[in-house]
Amino acid sequence: MENMTSIKGQIAIVTGGTAGMGEAACVRFGAEGAKVAVIGRTPEKGDAVVKRITDAGGEAMFVRAECADESDVKAACKTILDAWGRADILVNTAGGFIDSPPLEEVSAADMQHSWDWNVMAKFLITRELVPVMKANNYGRIVNISSVAGRTARGGAIEYGATEAGVIGLTRRLATELAPFGITINAIAPGLVLTPRVQRHPPEELEKRAKAMPVGRMGTPDELAHAIWYFCTPGAAFTTGAVLDVNGGTWMG
């Protein structure tokens, strides 16, 4: 019987892999026996993640890239494929949030920046690696969106709109890629205690955590566990799904 949970020996590529959910996913994949390509912008942080994996007996490399830059993405994928020959798993965590003013104050540049950061970065590397996955008739892709892409609350206009775009991209590609043994799913996290979130005032975070049904924020490791499921052989019948990992903040 096929092992439904093992990713040992697979090639896992994680964008935004130098911190937060991306780092947690990299470490989890390494612990599960996958070879891990950590993609990010900061070599010092990337090397530290690689060291965490290799110190635990895993295999990993850091590849520097700005994921919204097409030439960077092409070069990063070439580096990985030249070294390891294929791509089995792609996890797109690269993206981010910027404080958003009212609509009248949102510039075209702000909107374009959010689009590039949250949607284009996922599109570019997925487009680059899908032909390799098609050739092997196998692939697992996970896109990190946000609860902001699932709700219709006011504010954070460019962030909410582009995170909804991530979900739309995921579902369209799920239909296109399913015949080739490739699944693609999205995760929409709520408030997770990443380094970026920790920059907010503690009293603000405490207030927001208490307002959540579970009474606390999520952890990067909890998100990594959800990511891992979508990347296993046993998730072959799950594609185009959006998993809400938000402590009960939104249920839809």
C-alpha positions as CSV (number, residue, x, y, z in Angstrom):
1,M,0.0,0.0,0.0
2,E,1.3,3.5,-0.9
3,N,2.4,5.5,2.1
4,M,-0.1,8.3,2.1
5,T,1.8,10.7,4.4
6,S,5.5,10.3,3.4
7,I,7.3,13.1,1.5
8,K,10.7,11.6,2.1
9,G,13.1,12.2,-0.8
10,Q,10.8,14.7,-2.5
11,I,12.0,18.2,-3.6
12,A,10.2,20.9,-1.7
13,I,10.5,24.6,-2.7
14,V,9.3,27.3,-0.3
15,T,9.1,31.0,-1.2
16,G,9.2,33.4,1.7
17,G,11.0,30.5,3.5
18,T,13.3,32.6,5.7
19,A,10.8,33.6,8.4
20,G,7.4,32.9,9.9
21,M,5.1,30.3,8.2
22,G,7.6,29.8,5.4
23,E,10.4,29.0,7.8
24,A,8.2,26.6,9.8
25,A,7.2,24.8,6.6
26,C,10.8,24.5,5.5
27,V,11.8,23.0,8.9
28,R,8.8,20.6,8.8
29,F,9.6,19.4,5.3
30,G,13.3,18.8,6.3
31,A,12.2,16.8,9.3
32,E,9.9,14.7,7.1
33,G,12.9,13.8,4.8
34,A,12.3,16.2,1.9
35,K,15.1,18.1,0.3
36,V,14.2,21.8,0.9
37,A,15.0,24.8,-1.3
38,V,14.5,27.9,0.9
39,I,13.8,31.0,-1.3
40,G,14.0,34.5,0.1
41,R,15.6,37.9,-0.1
42,T,18.0,37.8,2.8
43,P,21.0,35.4,2.7
44,E,21.7,35.6,6.4
45,K,18.2,34.5,7.3
46,G,18.1,31.9,4.6
47,D,21.4,30.4,5.7
48,A,20.1,30.2,9.3
49,V,17.0,28.2,8.1
50,V,19.2,25.9,6.1
51,K,21.4,25.4,9.2
52,R,18.3,24.5,11.3
53,I,17.5,21.8,8.7
54,T,20.9,20.4,8.2
55,D,21.8,20.4,11.9
56,A,18.8,18.1,12.3
57,G,20.1,15.8,9.6
58,G,18.2,17.1,6.6
59,E,19.2,18.5,3.3
60,A,18.6,22.1,2.2
61,M,19.8,25.0,0.1
62,F,19.1,28.7,0.2
63,V,18.4,30.5,-3.1
64,R,18.1,34.3,-3.1
65,A,15.3,35.7,-5.2
66,E,12.8,38.6,-5.3
67,C,9.7,36.5,-6.1
68,A,7.9,39.3,-7.9
69,D,10.8,39.7,-10.3
70,E,10.6,37.4,-13.3
71,S,14.3,37.1,-14.0
72,D,15.0,36.4,-10.4
73,V,12.4,33.6,-10.3
74,K,13.8,32.0,-13.5
75,A,17.3,32.1,-12.2
76,A,16.2,30.6,-8.8
77,C,14.3,27.8,-10.5
78,K,17.3,27.0,-12.7
79,T,19.6,26.8,-9.7
80,I,17.2,24.3,-8.0
81,L,16.5,22.2,-11.0
82,D,20.2,22.0,-12.0
83,A,21.0,20.8,-8.5
84,W,18.1,18.4,-7.8
85,G,16.5,17.7,-11.2
86,R,12.8,18.1,-10.4
87,A,10.2,19.9,-8.2
88,D,7.6,17.9,-6.3
89,I,6.3,20.5,-3.9
90,L,5.9,24.2,-4.2
91,V,4.7,26.3,-1.2
92,N,4.1,30.0,-1.9
93,T,4.3,32.0,1.4
94,A,6.0,35.1,-0.1
95,G,3.7,38.1,0.2
96,G,2.7,40.5,2.8
97,F,0.5,43.2,4.3
98,I,0.9,47.0,4.4
99,D,-1.2,49.4,6.4
100,S,-4.0,50.5,4.2
101,P,-5.5,54.0,4.1
102,P,-9.1,54.8,3.0
103,L,-9.9,54.2,-0.7
104,E,-9.3,57.8,-1.7
105,E,-5.8,57.7,-0.4
106,V,-4.7,54.4,-1.9
107,S,-2.4,55.1,-4.8
108,A,-2.0,53.1,-8.0
109,A,1.5,52.3,-6.9
110,D,0.2,50.9,-3.6
111,M,-2.3,48.7,-5.4
112,Q,0.4,47.5,-7.9
113,H,2.8,46.7,-5.1
114,S,0.2,44.5,-3.3
115,W,-0.6,42.8,-6.6
116,D,3.0,42.1,-7.3
117,W,3.8,41.0,-3.8
118,N,0.8,38.8,-3.2
119,V,-0.4,37.5,-6.6
120,M,2.4,38.0,-9.2
121,A,5.0,36.4,-6.9
122,K,2.9,33.2,-6.8
123,F,2.0,33.2,-10.5
124,L,5.6,33.6,-11.7
125,I,7.2,30.6,-9.9
126,T,4.2,28.4,-10.4
127,R,4.3,29.1,-14.1
128,E,8.1,28.3,-14.1
129,L,7.8,24.9,-12.2
130,V,4.5,23.5,-13.6
131,P,6.2,22.1,-16.8
132,V,8.6,20.1,-14.6
133,M,5.7,18.8,-12.5
134,K,3.7,17.9,-15.7
135,A,6.6,15.9,-17.0
136,N,6.5,13.8,-13.8
137,N,2.7,13.7,-13.7
138,Y,3.0,14.8,-10.0
139,G,3.0,18.0,-8.1
140,R,1.7,19.6,-4.9
141,I,1.3,23.4,-4.8
142,V,0.1,25.4,-1.8
143,N,-0.6,29.1,-1.9
144,I,-0.9,31.1,1.3
145,S,-3.7,33.6,1.2
146,S,-5.4,35.3,4.2
147,V,-8.6,35.5,6.1
148,A,-8.7,39.0,4.5
149,G,-9.3,37.4,1.2
150,R,-12.3,35.5,2.5
151,T,-14.2,38.3,4.2
152,A,-15.8,41.6,3.2
153,R,-14.8,43.8,6.0
154,G,-13.8,47.5,5.4
155,G,-10.2,48.7,5.2
156,A,-7.0,47.0,3.9
157,I,-8.4,47.4,0.4
158,E,-5.4,46.4,-1.7
159,Y,-4.5,43.6,0.7
160,G,-8.0,42.0,0.9
161,A,-8.4,42.3,-2.9
162,T,-5.1,40.7,-3.8
163,E,-5.5,37.9,-1.2
164,A,-8.9,37.1,-2.8
165,G,-6.9,37.1,-6.1
166,V,-4.7,34.4,-4.7
167,I,-7.8,32.2,-4.0
168,G,-9.0,32.9,-7.6
169,L,-5.7,32.0,-9.1
170,T,-5.6,28.8,-7.0
171,R,-9.0,27.6,-8.1
172,R,-8.4,28.4,-11.8
173,L,-5.1,26.5,-11.8
174,A,-6.7,23.6,-9.9
175,T,-9.0,22.9,-12.8
176,E,-6.2,23.3,-15.4
177,L,-3.6,21.2,-13.6
178,A,-5.7,18.3,-12.2
179,P,-5.3,16.1,-15.3
180,F,-1.6,16.1,-14.8
181,G,-1.5,14.8,-11.3
182,I,-0.9,18.3,-9.8
183,T,-3.0,19.6,-7.0
184,I,-3.1,23.2,-5.9
185,N,-4.8,24.4,-2.8
186,A,-4.9,27.6,-0.6
187,I,-4.6,28.2,3.1
188,A,-6.2,31.4,4.5
189,P,-4.6,32.0,7.9
190,G,-6.0,34.3,10.5
191,L,-3.7,36.1,13.0
192,V,-0.5,34.1,13.3
193,L,2.4,35.0,15.6
194,T,5.0,35.6,12.9
195,P,7.9,38.1,13.3
196,R,6.0,40.6,11.2
197,V,2.9,40.4,13.4
198,Q,5.1,40.7,16.5
199,R,6.1,44.2,15.4
200,H,2.6,45.4,16.5
201,P,2.1,46.7,20.0
202,P,1.6,43.9,22.5
203,E,-1.6,45.4,23.9
204,E,-3.1,45.5,20.3
205,L,-2.2,41.8,19.7
206,E,-3.6,40.8,23.1
207,K,-6.9,42.5,22.3
208,R,-7.2,40.9,18.9
209,A,-6.3,37.5,20.3
210,K,-9.0,37.7,23.0
211,A,-11.6,38.5,20.4
212,M,-10.9,35.2,18.6
213,P,-13.1,32.2,19.6
214,V,-10.0,30.2,20.5
215,G,-8.7,33.1,22.6
216,R,-5.2,33.1,21.1
217,M,-3.2,33.6,18.0
218,G,-2.0,30.8,15.8
219,T,1.6,29.6,15.6
220,P,3.8,29.2,12.5
221,D,4.1,25.5,13.3
222,E,0.3,25.0,13.2
223,L,0.3,26.5,9.8
224,A,3.2,24.3,8.7
225,H,1.1,21.2,9.7
226,A,-1.8,22.3,7.5
227,I,0.6,23.0,4.6
228,W,2.2,19.6,5.1
229,Y,-1.2,17.8,4.7
230,F,-1.8,19.4,1.3
231,C,1.7,18.3,0.2
232,T,1.3,14.6,1.0
233,P,0.5,11.8,-1.5
234,G,-2.7,11.2,0.5
235,A,-4.0,14.7,-0.5
236,A,-4.3,13.6,-4.2
237,F,-8.1,14.0,-4.2
238,T,-8.0,17.5,-2.7
239,T,-7.5,20.4,-5.1
240,G,-8.9,23.9,-5.5
241,A,-9.7,23.9,-1.7
242,V,-9.3,26.8,0.7
243,L,-8.5,25.8,4.2
244,D,-9.4,28.4,6.9
245,V,-6.8,28.2,9.7
246,N,-8.0,31.2,11.7
247,G,-9.0,30.1,15.2
248,G,-12.6,30.5,14.4
249,T,-12.3,34.2,13.4
250,W,-14.3,33.5,10.2
251,M,-16.4,30.5,9.3
252,G,-17.7,30.2,5.8
